[in-house]
């Protein structure tokens, strides 16, 4: 379950057609909120540098 949740958090917000992905929208909201609280630029939410590790 942890790996599944990490994949959802790490997933890209926009799909290949540059549209908002249709699944795990709550995870997107939490990811964006965490970035805001850490004072990251919102465009950094999709950066691989901030992905959650699986270990």
C-alpha positions in Angstrom: 0.0 0.0 0.0 2.9 2.4 0.8 4.4 1.9 -2.6 1.1 2.4 -4.3 0.5 5.7 -2.4 4.1 6.9 -3.2 3.5 6.2 -6.9 0.3 8.3 -6.8 2.1 11.2 -5.0 5.0 11.0 -7.5 2.8 10.8 -10.5 2.7 13.7 -12.9 -0.2 16.1 -12.5 -0.8 16.6 -16.2 -1.2 13.6 -18.6 0.3 13.3 -22.1 -2.5 15.6 -23.4 -1.6 18.3 -20.9 -4.9 17.7 -19.0 -5.3 17.2 -15.3 -5.0 13.5 -14.6 -8.3 11.9 -13.6 -7.2 9.8 -10.7 -5.8 10.5 -7.2 -6.8 14.1 -7.2 -6.6 14.2 -3.4 -2.9 13.2 -3.7 -2.4 16.1 -6.0 -4.0 18.4 -3.5 -1.8 17.1 -0.7 1.3 17.3 -2.8 0.6 21.0 -3.8 -0.3 21.9 -0.2 3.0 20.4 1.1 4.9 22.3 -1.5 3.2 25.5 -0.5 3.9 25.0 3.2 7.6 24.3 2.4 7.5 27.6 0.3 8.4 25.8 -3.0 7.3 27.2 -6.3 4.2 25.5 -7.4 5.8 24.5 -10.7 8.3 22.4 -8.7 5.5 20.0 -7.6 6.1 17.8 -10.7 9.9 17.9 -10.3 11.6 14.5 -9.9 13.8 16.2 -7.2 10.9 16.1 -4.8 9.6 12.6 -5.4 9.0 10.4 -2.4 11.4 7.5 -2.1 10.0 4.0 -1.9 12.2 2.9 1.0 
